[in-house]
Amino acid sequence: MEGAEDGIVAIGGDLSPERLLMAYSRGIFPWYSEGEPIIWHAPENRFILFLDELHISKSMRRVINSNRFSVTMDKNFEAVIHQCAIVPRAGQGGTWITPEMINAYIKLHQLGFAHSIEVWQENQLVGGVYGVSLGKCFFAESMFHTVSNASKVALIKLIEFLKINNFHFLDAQVFTEHVATMGAREIPRTKFMQLLNNGLSVANENMKWNLEDNS
């Protein structure tokens, strides 16, 4: 989500599960720095990855086929969100994943609305992604890696899971080059809201995810 300078629609409020879920259902998400009030965003252009448009490079296919990584879902959400908060990113001096945000999304996870994908190497957590699921829409919040390509593996496995389970799209919120290389593209907010409303009209069970559900 790094780079969202516009689209502020509200300031203040709280990060209760009810408020967060209402915001996501209206195409709004929180993004702010520690010490600031909660800032709610709805950018004019939304960065979406349509599941059929996932691009996996030849080099990434080799990485996946090498079996150097193992992948799980919802095995350790708290570890993933904490790593997303602390692992340094190029060109970024700090994190927007404040302790308040961490606690809020852990609550969403406990309620079955937030999910994590973990990537392991030799029993060590080396990459992951977390986000929010509503209806047949998935809102990717953040990813991390401590080993090259681990976050890309997490995102690919997530998208494959979403596709098999008939999700409509993955919302990456704002442009990032990392996700752009995998096929994501910007669409106008008006089109995004149409997609969102369609995705929310389909019921989806809230429970822990498991890669076995891909079978």
C-alpha positions as CSV (number, residue, x, y, z in Angstrom):
1,M,0.0,0.0,0.0
2,E,3.0,2.3,0.1
3,G,2.5,5.4,-2.0
4,A,-1.1,6.4,-1.4
5,E,-1.0,10.2,-1.2
6,D,-4.6,10.9,-2.1
7,G,-8.1,9.6,-1.6
8,I,-8.5,10.6,2.0
9,V,-12.2,10.3,2.9
10,A,-12.2,10.5,6.7
11,I,-10.0,11.1,9.7
12,G,-10.6,9.6,13.2
13,G,-12.8,6.9,14.5
14,D,-11.5,3.5,15.7
15,L,-10.3,0.2,14.3
16,S,-13.1,-2.0,15.8
17,P,-13.9,-5.0,13.7
18,E,-17.3,-3.5,12.9
19,R,-15.9,-0.3,11.6
20,L,-13.1,-2.0,9.6
21,L,-15.6,-4.4,7.9
22,M,-17.9,-1.6,7.1
23,A,-15.0,0.4,5.6
24,Y,-13.8,-2.4,3.4
25,S,-17.4,-3.1,2.2
26,R,-17.4,0.5,1.0
27,G,-14.0,0.4,-0.7
28,I,-12.2,2.3,2.2
29,F,-9.1,1.2,4.1
30,P,-7.1,2.7,7.0
31,W,-3.5,3.9,6.4
32,Y,-1.6,6.2,8.7
33,S,1.6,6.5,10.7
34,E,2.0,6.1,14.4
35,G,1.1,9.2,16.3
36,E,-1.4,10.3,13.7
37,P,-5.2,10.0,13.9
38,I,-6.6,7.1,11.9
39,I,-6.8,8.2,8.2
40,W,-9.3,6.4,5.9
41,H,-8.5,6.2,2.1
42,A,-10.5,5.4,-1.0
43,P,-8.1,6.2,-4.0
44,E,-9.5,7.4,-7.3
45,N,-7.6,4.6,-9.0
46,R,-7.6,1.1,-7.5
47,F,-4.8,-1.4,-8.1
48,I,-6.4,-4.8,-8.9
49,L,-5.1,-8.2,-9.8
50,F,-7.7,-10.2,-11.7
51,L,-7.1,-13.8,-10.9
52,D,-7.1,-14.9,-14.5
53,E,-4.4,-12.3,-15.3
54,L,-1.8,-13.6,-12.9
55,H,1.6,-13.6,-14.6
56,I,4.2,-16.0,-13.3
57,S,7.7,-15.6,-14.9
58,K,9.8,-18.5,-16.0
59,S,12.2,-17.8,-13.2
60,M,9.4,-17.9,-10.6
61,R,8.1,-21.1,-12.0
62,R,11.5,-22.6,-11.5
63,V,11.6,-21.3,-7.9
64,I,8.1,-22.8,-7.2
65,N,9.0,-26.1,-8.8
66,S,12.3,-26.4,-6.9
67,N,10.3,-27.1,-3.7
68,R,12.8,-25.0,-1.7
69,F,9.8,-23.4,0.1
70,S,6.8,-24.9,1.9
71,V,3.6,-22.9,2.1
72,T,0.8,-22.8,4.7
73,M,-2.3,-20.7,5.4
74,D,-3.5,-19.2,8.7
75,K,-0.9,-21.2,10.6
76,N,0.7,-18.1,12.2
77,F,-1.1,-14.9,11.3
78,E,0.4,-13.0,14.2
79,A,4.0,-13.8,13.1
80,V,3.2,-12.7,9.5
81,I,1.7,-9.3,10.5
82,H,4.5,-8.7,12.9
83,Q,7.1,-9.5,10.3
84,C,5.3,-7.2,7.8
85,A,5.7,-4.4,10.4
86,I,9.4,-4.9,11.1
87,V,11.1,-6.1,8.0
88,P,12.7,-3.1,6.2
89,R,11.6,-2.2,2.7
90,A,13.6,-0.3,0.1
91,G,12.8,3.4,0.1
92,Q,10.6,3.2,3.2
93,G,11.8,4.7,6.5
94,G,9.1,3.3,8.8
95,T,5.9,1.3,8.9
96,W,2.2,2.1,8.8
97,I,1.5,-1.2,10.6
98,T,1.2,0.3,14.1
99,P,0.6,-1.7,17.2
100,E,-3.0,-0.5,17.1
101,M,-3.3,-1.9,13.5
102,I,-1.7,-5.2,14.5
103,N,-4.2,-5.7,17.3
104,A,-7.1,-4.8,15.1
105,Y,-6.2,-7.2,12.3
106,I,-5.5,-10.0,14.8
107,K,-9.1,-9.6,16.0
108,L,-10.3,-9.8,12.4
109,H,-8.3,-12.9,12.0
110,Q,-9.8,-14.4,15.1
111,L,-13.3,-13.6,13.7
112,G,-12.4,-15.4,10.4
113,F,-12.1,-12.2,8.2
114,A,-8.3,-11.8,8.0
115,H,-6.0,-14.4,6.6
116,S,-2.3,-15.1,6.2
117,I,-0.2,-17.1,3.9
118,E,3.1,-18.3,5.3
119,V,6.2,-19.3,3.4
120,W,8.8,-21.5,5.2
121,Q,12.3,-22.6,4.5
122,E,13.9,-25.2,6.8
123,N,11.1,-24.6,9.3
124,Q,11.8,-20.8,9.4
125,L,9.2,-18.2,8.4
126,V,10.8,-16.4,5.5
127,G,7.9,-14.7,3.7
128,G,4.2,-14.1,3.9
129,V,1.1,-12.1,3.0
130,Y,-1.9,-11.1,5.0
131,G,-5.2,-9.4,4.1
132,V,-9.0,-9.3,4.6
133,S,-11.6,-11.5,3.0
134,L,-15.2,-10.3,2.5
135,G,-17.6,-12.1,0.2
136,K,-15.6,-13.2,-2.8
137,C,-13.2,-10.2,-2.5
138,F,-9.7,-10.3,-1.0
139,F,-8.0,-7.1,0.1
140,A,-4.2,-7.7,0.4
141,E,-2.7,-5.5,3.1
142,S,1.0,-6.2,3.2
143,M,3.7,-8.8,2.5
144,F,7.3,-9.4,3.6
145,H,10.3,-11.6,2.8
146,T,13.6,-12.3,4.4
147,V,14.7,-14.7,1.6
148,S,14.5,-13.7,-2.1
149,N,11.2,-14.6,-3.9
150,A,9.5,-15.8,-0.7
151,S,6.8,-13.0,-0.8
152,K,6.2,-13.7,-4.5
153,V,5.6,-17.4,-3.7
154,A,3.2,-16.3,-1.0
155,L,1.2,-14.1,-3.3
156,I,1.1,-16.7,-6.1
157,K,-0.2,-19.4,-3.8
158,L,-2.7,-17.0,-2.4
159,I,-4.0,-16.1,-5.9
160,E,-4.2,-19.7,-6.9
161,F,-6.3,-20.4,-3.8
162,L,-8.6,-17.5,-4.4
163,K,-9.1,-18.5,-8.0
164,I,-10.0,-22.1,-7.1
165,N,-12.4,-20.8,-4.5
166,N,-14.2,-18.5,-7.0
167,F,-13.0,-15.2,-5.7
168,H,-13.5,-12.3,-8.1
169,F,-10.2,-10.3,-7.6
170,L,-7.4,-9.4,-5.3
171,D,-7.3,-5.7,-4.3
172,A,-3.7,-4.5,-3.9
173,Q,-5.2,-1.0,-3.2
174,V,-2.4,1.2,-4.7
175,F,0.4,0.7,-7.2
176,T,3.4,-1.3,-6.3
177,E,6.0,-2.5,-8.8
178,H,6.3,-5.8,-7.1
179,V,2.6,-6.7,-7.7
180,A,2.6,-5.0,-11.1
181,T,5.1,-7.5,-12.4
182,M,2.6,-10.2,-11.6
183,G,-0.2,-8.7,-13.6
184,A,-2.0,-6.2,-11.4
185,R,-3.4,-3.0,-13.0
186,E,-5.1,0.2,-12.1
187,I,-8.9,0.6,-12.6
188,P,-11.1,3.6,-11.9
189,R,-12.8,3.7,-8.5
190,T,-16.2,3.6,-10.2
191,K,-15.4,0.2,-11.8
192,F,-13.8,-1.0,-8.6
193,M,-17.0,-0.3,-6.7
194,Q,-19.0,-2.3,-9.2
195,L,-16.7,-5.2,-8.8
196,L,-16.8,-4.9,-5.0
197,N,-20.5,-4.9,-4.9
198,N,-20.7,-7.9,-7.1
199,G,-18.1,-9.7,-5.0
200,L,-19.9,-8.9,-1.7
201,S,-23.2,-10.3,-3.0
202,V,-21.8,-13.8,-2.9
203,A,-21.7,-15.5,0.5
204,N,-18.4,-16.8,1.8
205,E,-17.8,-18.7,5.0
206,N,-15.5,-17.1,7.6
207,M,-13.1,-19.8,8.9
208,K,-9.5,-20.6,8.9
209,W,-8.1,-21.3,5.5
210,N,-6.1,-24.4,4.5
211,L,-4.2,-25.1,1.3
212,E,-6.0,-28.5,1.3
213,D,-9.0,-26.5,0.3
214,N,-7.3,-26.1,-3.1
215,S,-7.8,-29.8,-3.8
